[in-house]
């Protein structure tokens, strides 16, 4: 797991002198881990090996997206080669595997044979650069936690006769909105 922003990113955002850089570094790591857990995915480019049940179809949706490359596909004991690049006038559905950002496909009439844990796919997934919305969500979480450090355990306080109530949410609605496009939802396959 890598941090999704730098301490310098947070310092530029809050624009305050004499911040505790060690504390900010810890908060950046914590916020980065929180976001990846919330989204149920790694953000930065990583290699994954998924062991899956064959479904009897020519498509398997991958657990980690976006898929950037597929390194190998094994169905049972058969190593499936990568399908050749389409050529004008060539086969429409050539044998081998292909992929898009969400799924791996088998061509030439092949299917992921039904079975328990009989499909092994090694692939790369994630972003080479953290998307701006995820960076901002991470900064928002760090700034929120940094501000809360002086009021730990206080829900409400009264200042000059007025009650101030602090939010007890893990993250703001704005932060959730920034993360929503990257939230992993389990697909329904028919």
Secondary structure, DSSP 8 states (H G I E B T S, - for coil): ---SS-HHHHHHHH--SS--HHHHHHHHHHHHHHHHHHHTS--B-EEEEEEEEE-SSSEEE-SSSSEEEEEEEEETTEEE-B-----TTS-SS-SEEEE-SSEEEEETT----SEEEEEEEEEEESBSS--HHHHHHHHHHHHHHHHHGGGTT-SEEEETTEEEE----SS-HHHHHHHHTT--------
